[in-house]
């Protein structure tokens, strides 16, 4: 065994370090997860349904979209398409992380990719850039801590919302719309590309307005999502050479 291998931390140590690395993000999981569980309960899902959804879908924005489309009476296909579109960013995240994860087995890659979130990606990317690698044990500790906290937070929100009197829970139905607006505003203020995102929002609104009355509301949302994203992507690609030459 080489001196470098002797100095490498054990798998148990790496696992504990991964758990500790997740601590700064736990409050975020609890705040959003609690709201997701409560909204799920208000839209008619049982505590068991919400627990299973948070465990297997495990994506905050996708869960909010799922509840919203279900509340609007959407069929299965628009819900599946919407969830797939909103989760496509994880393909890019996983592709980036793959260069630090070459020595891992196929099973380790599948587990790590399935449990990846925006927050764990950010923490893991910082670790990988500092160390030049990403041990599976460390990433597993990070991901499992985040995953379990997300499930518990969803269940806590669902239990509280389901225990409220019908008069109060009925008055809270506005929370679904207000939560989406709050998430959109917070994302916009935190973004480094506000101009592009503003154009995207404006394009989506125009497309929804233009297709309203001609197609169903669910199809209109899908067309607006694809159309606005395609338009802004093309716009950014066309202006890139000018930016580089200036």
Secondary structure, 3 states (H helix, E strand, C coil): CCHHHHHCCCHHHHHHHHHHHHHHHHHHHHHHHHHHHHHHHHCCCCHHHHHHHHHHCCCHHHHHHHHHHHHCCCCHHHHHHHHHHHCCHHHHHHHHHHCCCCCCCHHHHHHHHHCCCHHHHHHHHHHHHHHCCCCHHHHHHHHHHHHHHHHHHHHHHHHHHHHCCHHHHHHCCHHHHHHHHHHHHHHHHHCCCHHHHHHHHHHHHHHHHHHECCECHHHHHHHHHHHHHHHHHHHHHHHHHHHHHC
